[in-house]
Amino acid sequence: MFLNIQPLPNEHVFSWFVRGYFRSGSASFTNFQKQINLSAKKLYANQVFGSHFEAIFKLLGNRQKLISNHTTALLWQVSVGKLAMANSPALDSFEHMNEQQFFGYDTSWHACQSCIEEDIERFGTSYWHASHQYPSVFTCYKHLKPLVIAKEPVKNIYSELLPHNVAAWEYVVPEVKQELEDWQSYLKEVINLCHNNPELITQIKPQIVKYFNVSKLKSKEQKLYCERLNIEFEQAIGNQLLQYLFRDYGRENLRGKTNVFSILFFSQYKSNGVRNPIYWLVVAYWLKITKQLDVLS
Ligand SMILES: [Zn+2]
């Protein structure tokens, strides 16, 4: 039964999965999953690498189309440095790469009120769009209107929620200043390239590593170098964007202040290292606005 339901345009695979369950008439989501041999309990908007992704793709058998149009996985090509479209490596081999807790922006499921209305009119149901879930995105790719999140945060749609089940919404960013607008435009440019020129996307990380060439320095100098870079970076990026992107900057005492450069250059090869693309992209963005170095060109 599940296999007969196609994902709607740009529908996130998890949303499609929840709708599949609604249509199945199964007594519970757990029962439904048992019938199709799945056990996917973490249906988070910001999750990309999990064994259940591959299992869900196998159900439909059109992995490439699902990855590019129905997940946010293409953006992770930035930090993985490989094409996510390729069959190998499977997405679950990067499972440990889901750093979510370090960011200031909201990681619950995002929606657009115009999309909800249109989808109900056109398809008789609302659904969660994949493109609304890209990390730190706060405007709709289609209507360019501000995205909303549920007042009672919807983190996991294992609770069987679609947008039309949400009682009250609020804006992801209540007051958008220029700093955030500019970041949003940059991110949208990157997301478009993820679809149109993925080879270029996989070059962002090696280009940044090469540009700073930290490994040439002695270890003592590396630390000082990263500290100096971070001061320059903070001044150029501005407070509103820093607070929006990184949780540390939103804290009053700046406890455990983020140093993006130490994180990138010294943790990237560790198994618990940081690979969320936002770290690489914010440095790429900084290089563009202050050093006239555009790694996207
Ligand atoms: Zn929309």
py3Dmol code that shows the C-alpha trace and the ligand (Angstrom):
import py3Dmol

protein = """\
ATOM      1  CA  MET A   1       0.000   0.000   0.000  1.00  0.00           C
ATOM      2  CA  PHE A   2       2.782   2.348   1.006  1.00  0.00           C
ATOM      3  CA  LEU A   3       4.515   1.859  -2.297  1.00  0.00           C
ATOM      4  CA  ASN A   4       1.487   3.110  -4.200  1.00  0.00           C
ATOM      5  CA  ILE A   5       1.785   6.597  -2.755  1.00  0.00           C
ATOM      6  CA  GLN A   6       4.196   8.816  -4.583  1.00  0.00           C
ATOM      7  CA  PRO A   7       5.881  11.711  -2.783  1.00  0.00           C
ATOM      8  CA  LEU A   8       4.259  15.053  -3.655  1.00  0.00           C
ATOM      9  CA  PRO A   9       6.395  17.805  -5.265  1.00  0.00           C
ATOM     10  CA  ASN A  10       9.392  18.547  -3.024  1.00  0.00           C
ATOM     11  CA  GLU A  11       7.852  16.523  -0.189  1.00  0.00           C
ATOM     12  CA  HIS A  12      10.407  15.452   2.406  1.00  0.00           C
ATOM     13  CA  VAL A  13      10.748  11.636   2.474  1.00  0.00           C
ATOM     14  CA  PHE A  14       9.746  11.557   6.144  1.00  0.00           C
ATOM     15  CA  SER A  15       6.549  13.484   5.414  1.00  0.00           C
ATOM     16  CA  TRP A  16       5.779  11.043   2.620  1.00  0.00           C
ATOM     17  CA  PHE A  17       6.469   8.196   5.033  1.00  0.00           C
ATOM     18  CA  VAL A  18       3.982   9.604   7.586  1.00  0.00           C
ATOM     19  CA  ARG A  19       1.345  10.073   4.877  1.00  0.00           C
ATOM     20  CA  GLY A  20       1.980   6.508   3.716  1.00  0.00           C
ATOM     21  CA  TYR A  21       1.113   5.362   7.192  1.00  0.00           C
ATOM     22  CA  PHE A  22      -2.094   7.469   7.291  1.00  0.00           C
ATOM     23  CA  ARG A  23      -3.195   5.935   3.993  1.00  0.00           C
ATOM     24  CA  SER A  24      -2.336   2.386   5.059  1.00  0.00           C
ATOM     25  CA  GLY A  25      -5.060   2.163   7.662  1.00  0.00           C
ATOM     26  CA  SER A  26      -2.604   0.469  10.056  1.00  0.00           C
ATOM     27  CA  ALA A  27      -3.467   0.590  13.749  1.00  0.00           C
ATOM     28  CA  SER A  28      -0.249   2.419  14.676  1.00  0.00           C
ATOM     29  CA  PHE A  29       2.857   3.868  13.106  1.00  0.00           C
ATOM     30  CA  THR A  30       4.907   1.110  14.738  1.00  0.00           C
ATOM     31  CA  ASN A  31       2.672  -1.576  13.234  1.00  0.00           C
ATOM     32  CA  PHE A  32       2.889   0.051   9.848  1.00  0.00           C
ATOM     33  CA  GLN A  33       6.674   0.104  10.049  1.00  0.00           C
ATOM     34  CA  LYS A  34       6.791  -3.538  11.101  1.00  0.00           C
ATOM     35  CA  GLN A  35       4.802  -4.511   8.015  1.00  0.00           C
ATOM     36  CA  ILE A  36       7.384  -2.964   5.767  1.00  0.00           C
ATOM     37  CA  ASN A  37      10.340  -4.051   7.893  1.00  0.00           C
ATOM     38  CA  LEU A  38      11.372  -0.623   9.120  1.00  0.00           C
ATOM     39  CA  SER A  39      12.146   0.904  12.444  1.00  0.00           C
ATOM     40  CA  ALA A  40      12.528   4.651  11.946  1.00  0.00           C
ATOM     41  CA  LYS A  41      11.830   6.576  15.121  1.00  0.00           C
ATOM     42  CA  LYS A  42      13.861   9.732  14.580  1.00  0.00           C
ATOM     43  CA  LEU A  43      12.078  11.671  11.884  1.00  0.00           C
ATOM     44  CA  TYR A  44      13.894  14.969  12.370  1.00  0.00           C
ATOM     45  CA  ALA A  45      13.867  17.780   9.819  1.00  0.00           C
ATOM     46  CA  ASN A  46      17.566  18.406  10.110  1.00  0.00           C
ATOM     47  CA  GLN A  47      18.676  14.796   9.949  1.00  0.00           C
ATOM     48  CA  VAL A  48      20.312  13.619   6.788  1.00  0.00           C
ATOM     49  CA  PHE A  49      22.381  10.591   7.549  1.00  0.00           C
ATOM     50  CA  GLY A  50      20.595   7.654   9.041  1.00  0.00           C
ATOM     51  CA  SER A  51      20.229   4.000   8.163  1.00  0.00           C
ATOM     52  CA  HIS A  52      16.466   4.470   7.860  1.00  0.00           C
ATOM     53  CA  PHE A  53      16.985   6.901   4.970  1.00  0.00           C
ATOM     54  CA  GLU A  54      18.541   4.193   2.859  1.00  0.00           C
ATOM     55  CA  ALA A  55      15.792   1.763   3.916  1.00  0.00           C
ATOM     56  CA  ILE A  56      13.093   4.247   2.871  1.00  0.00           C
ATOM     57  CA  PHE A  57      14.836   4.889  -0.453  1.00  0.00           C
ATOM     58  CA  LYS A  58      14.886   1.153  -1.124  1.00  0.00           C
ATOM     59  CA  LEU A  59      11.128   1.034  -0.691  1.00  0.00           C
ATOM     60  CA  LEU A  60      10.614   3.348  -3.617  1.00  0.00           C
ATOM     61  CA  GLY A  61      13.692   2.363  -5.555  1.00  0.00           C
ATOM     62  CA  ASN A  62      14.446   5.770  -7.007  1.00  0.00           C
ATOM     63  CA  ARG A  63      17.284   6.868  -4.790  1.00  0.00           C
ATOM     64  CA  GLN A  64      18.711   9.637  -6.960  1.00  0.00           C
ATOM     65  CA  LYS A  65      15.410  11.422  -7.436  1.00  0.00           C
ATOM     66  CA  LEU A  66      14.563  11.100  -3.753  1.00  0.00           C
ATOM     67  CA  ILE A  67      17.906  12.412  -2.542  1.00  0.00           C
ATOM     68  CA  SER A  68      17.858  15.491  -4.740  1.00  0.00           C
ATOM     69  CA  ASN A  69      14.180  16.458  -4.576  1.00  0.00           C
ATOM     70  CA  HIS A  70      12.941  15.003  -1.317  1.00  0.00           C
ATOM     71  CA  THR A  71      15.761  15.423   1.241  1.00  0.00           C
ATOM     72  CA  THR A  72      18.276  18.128   2.128  1.00  0.00           C
ATOM     73  CA  ALA A  73      21.193  15.720   1.631  1.00  0.00           C
ATOM     74  CA  LEU A  74      22.711  17.530  -1.354  1.00  0.00           C
ATOM     75  CA  LEU A  75      23.893  20.363   0.889  1.00  0.00           C
ATOM     76  CA  TRP A  76      25.970  17.884   2.886  1.00  0.00           C
ATOM     77  CA  GLN A  77      28.120  17.372  -0.180  1.00  0.00           C
ATOM     78  CA  VAL A  78      29.862  20.535   1.025  1.00  0.00           C
ATOM     79  CA  SER A  79      31.147  18.935   4.204  1.00  0.00           C
ATOM     80  CA  VAL A  80      31.389  15.327   3.066  1.00  0.00           C
ATOM     81  CA  GLY A  81      33.377  16.474   0.036  1.00  0.00           C
ATOM     82  CA  LYS A  82      31.808  13.741  -2.089  1.00  0.00           C
ATOM     83  CA  LEU A  83      28.769  13.479  -4.291  1.00  0.00           C
ATOM     84  CA  ALA A  84      25.769  12.316  -2.288  1.00  0.00           C
ATOM     85  CA  MET A  85      24.147  11.098  -5.490  1.00  0.00           C
ATOM     86  CA  ALA A  86      26.607   8.283  -5.879  1.00  0.00           C
ATOM     87  CA  ASN A  87      25.455   4.921  -4.551  1.00  0.00           C
ATOM     88  CA  SER A  88      28.569   4.567  -2.513  1.00  0.00           C
ATOM     89  CA  PRO A  89      29.094   5.662   0.182  1.00  0.00           C
ATOM     90  CA  ALA A  90      25.603   5.125   1.545  1.00  0.00           C
ATOM     91  CA  LEU A  91      24.210   7.994   3.589  1.00  0.00           C
ATOM     92  CA  ASP A  92      24.277   5.957   6.780  1.00  0.00           C
ATOM     93  CA  SER A  93      28.056   5.812   6.696  1.00  0.00           C
ATOM     94  CA  PHE A  94      27.949   9.494   7.719  1.00  0.00           C
ATOM     95  CA  GLU A  95      25.484   8.985  10.515  1.00  0.00           C
ATOM     96  CA  HIS A  96      27.733  10.610  13.104  1.00  0.00           C
ATOM     97  CA  MET A  97      27.784  13.807  11.059  1.00  0.00           C
ATOM     98  CA  ASN A  98      24.514  15.171  12.339  1.00  0.00           C
ATOM     99  CA  GLU A  99      25.624  17.944  14.598  1.00  0.00           C
ATOM    100  CA  GLN A 100      22.470  19.786  15.526  1.00  0.00           C
ATOM    101  CA  GLN A 101      23.015  21.007  19.021  1.00  0.00           C
ATOM    102  CA  PHE A 102      25.563  23.737  18.303  1.00  0.00           C
ATOM    103  CA  PHE A 103      23.346  25.997  16.273  1.00  0.00           C
ATOM    104  CA  GLY A 104      21.269  29.012  17.148  1.00  0.00           C
ATOM    105  CA  TYR A 105      18.671  28.595  14.390  1.00  0.00           C
ATOM    106  CA  ASP A 106      15.642  26.432  14.966  1.00  0.00           C
ATOM    107  CA  THR A 107      15.858  22.791  13.905  1.00  0.00           C
ATOM    108  CA  SER A 108      12.182  21.908  14.183  1.00  0.00           C
ATOM    109  CA  TRP A 109      10.103  21.291  11.054  1.00  0.00           C
ATOM    110  CA  HIS A 110       9.590  24.465   8.990  1.00  0.00           C
ATOM    111  CA  ALA A 111       6.600  25.290   6.801  1.00  0.00           C
ATOM    112  CA  CYS A 112       5.253  28.081   4.585  1.00  0.00           C
ATOM    113  CA  GLN A 113       1.671  29.203   5.085  1.00  0.00           C
ATOM    114  CA  SER A 114       1.140  29.845   1.367  1.00  0.00           C
ATOM    115  CA  CYS A 115       2.476  26.361   0.542  1.00  0.00           C
ATOM    116  CA  ILE A 116       0.085  24.818   3.096  1.00  0.00           C
ATOM    117  CA  GLU A 117      -2.917  26.561   1.493  1.00  0.00           C
ATOM    118  CA  GLU A 118      -1.848  25.701  -2.052  1.00  0.00           C
ATOM    119  CA  ASP A 119      -1.054  22.084  -1.230  1.00  0.00           C
ATOM    120  CA  ILE A 120      -4.408  21.526   0.466  1.00  0.00           C
ATOM    121  CA  GLU A 121      -6.186  23.031  -2.509  1.00  0.00           C
ATOM    122  CA  ARG A 122      -4.190  21.056  -5.052  1.00  0.00           C
ATOM    123  CA  PHE A 123      -3.593  17.730  -3.309  1.00  0.00           C
ATOM    124  CA  GLY A 124      -6.138  17.661  -0.514  1.00  0.00           C
ATOM    125  CA  THR A 125      -3.391  17.574   2.114  1.00  0.00           C
ATOM    126  CA  SER A 126      -0.509  19.645   3.382  1.00  0.00           C
ATOM    127  CA  TYR A 127       2.954  18.149   3.746  1.00  0.00           C
ATOM    128  CA  TRP A 128       6.461  19.063   4.890  1.00  0.00           C
ATOM    129  CA  HIS A 129       8.593  20.388   2.020  1.00  0.00           C
ATOM    130  CA  ALA A 130      12.230  19.300   1.854  1.00  0.00           C
ATOM    131  CA  SER A 131      13.466  22.721   0.708  1.00  0.00           C
ATOM    132  CA  HIS A 132      12.025  24.418   3.796  1.00  0.00           C
ATOM    133  CA  GLN A 133      14.254  22.244   5.988  1.00  0.00           C
ATOM    134  CA  TYR A 134      17.720  23.296   4.795  1.00  0.00           C
ATOM    135  CA  PRO A 135      19.687  24.371   7.872  1.00  0.00           C
ATOM    136  CA  SER A 136      19.274  28.088   8.654  1.00  0.00           C
ATOM    137  CA  VAL A 137      16.832  28.774   5.775  1.00  0.00           C
ATOM    138  CA  PHE A 138      13.932  31.032   6.816  1.00  0.00           C
ATOM    139  CA  THR A 139      12.148  32.006   3.579  1.00  0.00           C
ATOM    140  CA  CYS A 140      10.126  29.840   1.192  1.00  0.00           C
ATOM    141  CA  TYR A 141      11.972  28.834  -1.993  1.00  0.00           C
ATOM    142  CA  LYS A 142       8.731  29.170  -3.909  1.00  0.00           C
ATOM    143  CA  HIS A 143       6.818  32.109  -2.427  1.00  0.00           C
ATOM    144  CA  LEU A 144       9.819  33.930  -0.905  1.00  0.00           C
ATOM    145  CA  LYS A 145       7.662  34.448   2.180  1.00  0.00           C
ATOM    146  CA  PRO A 146       8.935  33.976   5.746  1.00  0.00           C
ATOM    147  CA  LEU A 147       8.855  30.380   6.957  1.00  0.00           C
ATOM    148  CA  VAL A 148       6.999  29.427  10.119  1.00  0.00           C
ATOM    149  CA  ILE A 149       7.502  26.881  12.892  1.00  0.00           C
ATOM    150  CA  ALA A 150       4.941  25.435  15.282  1.00  0.00           C
ATOM    151  CA  LYS A 151       4.622  27.297  18.598  1.00  0.00           C
ATOM    152  CA  GLU A 152       4.723  23.869  20.266  1.00  0.00           C
ATOM    153  CA  PRO A 153       7.910  22.822  18.452  1.00  0.00           C
ATOM    154  CA  VAL A 154       7.513  19.868  16.095  1.00  0.00           C
ATOM    155  CA  LYS A 155      10.926  18.202  16.267  1.00  0.00           C
ATOM    156  CA  ASN A 156      10.009  14.646  15.403  1.00  0.00           C
ATOM    157  CA  ILE A 157       7.152  13.790  13.052  1.00  0.00           C
ATOM    158  CA  TYR A 158       7.128  10.285  14.444  1.00  0.00           C
ATOM    159  CA  SER A 159       4.313  11.944  16.412  1.00  0.00           C
ATOM    160  CA  GLU A 160       2.353  11.749  13.116  1.00  0.00           C
ATOM    161  CA  LEU A 161       2.025  15.456  12.477  1.00  0.00           C
ATOM    162  CA  LEU A 162       1.560  17.170   9.128  1.00  0.00           C
ATOM    163  CA  PRO A 163       1.433  20.988   8.825  1.00  0.00           C
ATOM    164  CA  HIS A 164      -2.385  21.139   8.827  1.00  0.00           C
ATOM    165  CA  ASN A 165      -2.356  19.383  12.240  1.00  0.00           C
ATOM    166  CA  VAL A 166      -0.413  22.250  13.820  1.00  0.00           C
ATOM    167  CA  ALA A 167      -2.568  24.568  15.953  1.00  0.00           C
ATOM    168  CA  ALA A 168      -0.428  27.712  16.079  1.00  0.00           C
ATOM    169  CA  TRP A 169       2.574  29.006  14.174  1.00  0.00           C
ATOM    170  CA  GLU A 170       5.231  31.635  14.625  1.00  0.00           C
ATOM    171  CA  TYR A 171       7.878  33.090  12.343  1.00  0.00           C
ATOM    172  CA  VAL A 172      11.285  31.365  12.302  1.00  0.00           C
ATOM    173  CA  VAL A 173      12.889  34.816  12.360  1.00  0.00           C
ATOM    174  CA  PRO A 174      10.522  37.469  13.743  1.00  0.00           C
ATOM    175  CA  GLU A 175      12.607  40.429  12.599  1.00  0.00           C
ATOM    176  CA  VAL A 176      14.914  39.967   9.636  1.00  0.00           C
ATOM    177  CA  LYS A 177      17.829  42.355   9.357  1.00  0.00           C
ATOM    178  CA  GLN A 178      20.133  42.848   6.378  1.00  0.00           C
ATOM    179  CA  GLU A 179      22.837  40.514   7.782  1.00  0.00           C
ATOM    180  CA  LEU A 180      20.405  37.632   7.734  1.00  0.00           C
ATOM    181  CA  GLU A 181      18.966  38.533   4.319  1.00  0.00           C
ATOM    182  CA  ASP A 182      22.456  38.482   2.813  1.00  0.00           C
ATOM    183  CA  TRP A 183      23.251  35.127   4.382  1.00  0.00           C
ATOM    184  CA  GLN A 184      19.979  33.748   3.060  1.00  0.00           C
ATOM    185  CA  SER A 185      20.769  34.862  -0.497  1.00  0.00           C
ATOM    186  CA  TYR A 186      24.197  33.254  -0.272  1.00  0.00           C
ATOM    187  CA  LEU A 187      22.784  29.989   1.048  1.00  0.00           C
ATOM    188  CA  LYS A 188      20.192  29.900  -1.731  1.00  0.00           C
ATOM    189  CA  GLU A 189      22.948  30.340  -4.295  1.00  0.00           C
ATOM    190  CA  VAL A 190      24.772  27.366  -2.736  1.00  0.00           C
ATOM    191  CA  ILE A 191      21.614  25.230  -2.671  1.00  0.00           C
ATOM    192  CA  ASN A 192      20.997  25.924  -6.372  1.00  0.00           C
ATOM    193  CA  LEU A 193      24.558  24.920  -7.160  1.00  0.00           C
ATOM    194  CA  CYS A 194      24.100  21.693  -5.177  1.00  0.00           C
ATOM    195  CA  HIS A 195      21.580  20.734  -7.855  1.00  0.00           C
ATOM    196  CA  ASN A 196      23.232  22.281 -10.895  1.00  0.00           C
ATOM    197  CA  ASN A 197      26.949  21.976 -10.258  1.00  0.00           C
ATOM    198  CA  PRO A 198      27.618  19.464  -7.473  1.00  0.00           C
ATOM    199  CA  GLU A 199      31.263  19.010  -8.517  1.00  0.00           C
ATOM    200  CA  LEU A 200      31.878  22.638  -7.607  1.00  0.00           C
ATOM    201  CA  ILE A 201      30.152  22.126  -4.253  1.00  0.00           C
ATOM    202  CA  THR A 202      32.485  19.271  -3.300  1.00  0.00           C
ATOM    203  CA  GLN A 203      35.429  21.630  -3.909  1.00  0.00           C
ATOM    204  CA  ILE A 204      34.402  24.187  -1.246  1.00  0.00           C
ATOM    205  CA  LYS A 205      35.999  22.300   1.641  1.00  0.00           C
ATOM    206  CA  PRO A 206      39.352  21.488  -0.066  1.00  0.00           C
ATOM    207  CA  GLN A 207      39.589  25.095  -1.276  1.00  0.00           C
ATOM    208  CA  ILE A 208      39.118  26.472   2.243  1.00  0.00           C
ATOM    209  CA  VAL A 209      41.653  24.027   3.709  1.00  0.00           C
ATOM    210  CA  LYS A 210      44.149  24.971   0.996  1.00  0.00           C
ATOM    211  CA  TYR A 211      43.588  28.710   1.405  1.00  0.00           C
ATOM    212  CA  PHE A 212      44.355  28.761   5.135  1.00  0.00           C
ATOM    213  CA  ASN A 213      46.976  26.010   4.952  1.00  0.00           C
ATOM    214  CA  VAL A 214      47.000  25.568   8.718  1.00  0.00           C
ATOM    215  CA  SER A 215      48.965  22.313   8.596  1.00  0.00           C
ATOM    216  CA  LYS A 216      52.069  24.280   7.554  1.00  0.00           C
ATOM    217  CA  LEU A 217      52.220  25.994  10.938  1.00  0.00           C
ATOM    218  CA  LYS A 218      53.625  24.548  14.150  1.00  0.00           C
ATOM    219  CA  SER A 219      50.937  23.464  16.585  1.00  0.00           C
ATOM    220  CA  LYS A 220      51.426  26.438  18.940  1.00  0.00           C
ATOM    221  CA  GLU A 221      51.096  28.872  16.068  1.00  0.00           C
ATOM    222  CA  GLN A 222      48.019  27.107  14.752  1.00  0.00           C
ATOM    223  CA  LYS A 223      46.061  27.944  17.876  1.00  0.00           C
ATOM    224  CA  LEU A 224      47.028  31.624  17.789  1.00  0.00           C
ATOM    225  CA  TYR A 225      46.341  31.799  14.080  1.00  0.00           C
ATOM    226  CA  CYS A 226      42.814  30.408  14.565  1.00  0.00           C
ATOM    227  CA  GLU A 227      42.167  32.874  17.373  1.00  0.00           C
ATOM    228  CA  ARG A 228      43.232  35.796  15.196  1.00  0.00           C
ATOM    229  CA  LEU A 229      41.129  34.572  12.297  1.00  0.00           C
ATOM    230  CA  ASN A 230      38.119  34.171  14.543  1.00  0.00           C
ATOM    231  CA  ILE A 231      38.286  37.766  15.769  1.00  0.00           C
ATOM    232  CA  GLU A 232      38.399  39.029  12.201  1.00  0.00           C
ATOM    233  CA  PHE A 233      35.596  36.664  11.242  1.00  0.00           C
ATOM    234  CA  GLU A 234      33.318  37.744  14.106  1.00  0.00           C
ATOM    235  CA  GLN A 235      33.706  41.413  13.235  1.00  0.00           C
ATOM    236  CA  ALA A 236      32.832  40.858   9.596  1.00  0.00           C
ATOM    237  CA  ILE A 237      29.893  38.491  10.142  1.00  0.00           C
ATOM    238  CA  GLY A 238      28.100  40.644  12.716  1.00  0.00           C
ATOM    239  CA  ASN A 239      26.217  39.808  15.878  1.00  0.00           C
ATOM    240  CA  GLN A 240      22.806  39.053  14.510  1.00  0.00           C
ATOM    241  CA  LEU A 241      24.059  36.444  12.072  1.00  0.00           C
ATOM    242  CA  LEU A 242      26.511  34.942  14.592  1.00  0.00           C
ATOM    243  CA  GLN A 243      23.708  34.528  17.112  1.00  0.00           C
ATOM    244  CA  TYR A 244      21.383  33.079  14.518  1.00  0.00           C
ATOM    245  CA  LEU A 245      23.930  30.525  13.358  1.00  0.00           C
ATOM    246  CA  PHE A 246      25.781  29.532  16.522  1.00  0.00           C
ATOM    247  CA  ARG A 247      24.195  28.912  19.864  1.00  0.00           C
ATOM    248  CA  ASP A 248      27.271  30.056  21.826  1.00  0.00           C
ATOM    249  CA  TYR A 249      26.866  33.648  20.659  1.00  0.00           C
ATOM    250  CA  GLY A 250      23.325  33.796  21.966  1.00  0.00           C
ATOM    251  CA  ARG A 251      24.475  33.065  25.525  1.00  0.00           C
ATOM    252  CA  GLU A 252      24.992  36.018  27.786  1.00  0.00           C
ATOM    253  CA  ASN A 253      28.374  34.926  29.146  1.00  0.00           C
ATOM    254  CA  LEU A 254      29.602  33.477  25.821  1.00  0.00           C
ATOM    255  CA  ARG A 255      30.540  30.300  27.647  1.00  0.00           C
ATOM    256  CA  GLY A 256      32.498  27.956  25.386  1.00  0.00           C
ATOM    257  CA  LYS A 257      32.633  30.533  22.623  1.00  0.00           C
ATOM    258  CA  THR A 258      32.749  29.028  19.149  1.00  0.00           C
ATOM    259  CA  ASN A 259      35.973  29.174  17.192  1.00  0.00           C
ATOM    260  CA  VAL A 260      34.862  28.093  13.755  1.00  0.00           C
ATOM    261  CA  PHE A 261      38.434  27.749  12.498  1.00  0.00           C
ATOM    262  CA  SER A 262      39.734  25.439  15.241  1.00  0.00           C
ATOM    263  CA  ILE A 263      36.625  23.344  14.799  1.00  0.00           C
ATOM    264  CA  LEU A 264      37.105  23.064  11.052  1.00  0.00           C
ATOM    265  CA  PHE A 265      40.834  22.522  10.921  1.00  0.00           C
ATOM    266  CA  PHE A 266      41.386  20.331  13.970  1.00  0.00           C
ATOM    267  CA  SER A 267      38.206  18.308  14.279  1.00  0.00           C
ATOM    268  CA  GLN A 268      37.352  17.570  10.698  1.00  0.00           C
ATOM    269  CA  TYR A 269      39.090  14.193  10.581  1.00  0.00           C
ATOM    270  CA  LYS A 270      37.983  12.991  14.000  1.00  0.00           C
ATOM    271  CA  SER A 271      35.059  10.622  14.229  1.00  0.00           C
ATOM    272  CA  ASN A 272      33.261  13.093  16.483  1.00  0.00           C
ATOM    273  CA  GLY A 273      34.361  16.029  14.342  1.00  0.00           C
ATOM    274  CA  VAL A 274      32.176  18.745  12.936  1.00  0.00           C
ATOM    275  CA  ARG A 275      30.844  18.268   9.485  1.00  0.00           C
ATOM    276  CA  ASN A 276      27.684  20.275   9.337  1.00  0.00           C
ATOM    277  CA  PRO A 277      27.972  22.242   6.070  1.00  0.00           C
ATOM    278  CA  ILE A 278      27.034  25.482   7.818  1.00  0.00           C
ATOM    279  CA  TYR A 279      30.548  25.707   9.325  1.00  0.00           C
ATOM    280  CA  TRP A 280      32.203  25.459   5.921  1.00  0.00           C
ATOM    281  CA  LEU A 281      29.667  27.719   4.265  1.00  0.00           C
ATOM    282  CA  VAL A 282      29.930  30.535   6.767  1.00  0.00           C
ATOM    283  CA  VAL A 283      33.702  30.593   6.214  1.00  0.00           C
ATOM    284  CA  ALA A 284      33.176  30.511   2.437  1.00  0.00           C
ATOM    285  CA  TYR A 285      30.744  33.407   2.880  1.00  0.00           C
ATOM    286  CA  TRP A 286      33.243  35.362   4.967  1.00  0.00           C
ATOM    287  CA  LEU A 287      35.970  34.828   2.323  1.00  0.00           C
ATOM    288  CA  LYS A 288      33.605  36.178  -0.270  1.00  0.00           C
ATOM    289  CA  ILE A 289      32.511  39.313   1.581  1.00  0.00           C
ATOM    290  CA  THR A 290      35.913  40.309   2.949  1.00  0.00           C
ATOM    291  CA  LYS A 291      38.664  38.697   0.867  1.00  0.00           C
ATOM    292  CA  GLN A 292      37.032  38.782  -2.555  1.00  0.00           C
ATOM    293  CA  LEU A 293      37.570  35.036  -2.772  1.00  0.00           C
ATOM    294  CA  ASP A 294      34.495  33.312  -4.141  1.00  0.00           C
ATOM    295  CA  VAL A 295      34.868  29.555  -3.838  1.00  0.00           C
ATOM    296  CA  LEU A 296      31.662  29.169  -5.840  1.00  0.00           C
ATOM    297  CA  SER A 297      33.048  30.649  -9.020  1.00  0.00           C
TER     298      SER A 297
END
"""
ligand_1 = """\
1
ZN
Zn 5.738 28.647 0.088
"""
view = py3Dmol.view(width=600, height=400)
view.addModel(protein, "pdb")
view.setStyle({"model": 0}, {"cartoon": {"style": "trace"}})
view.addModel(ligand_1, "xyz")
view.setStyle({"model": 1}, {"stick": {}})
view.zoomTo()
view.show()
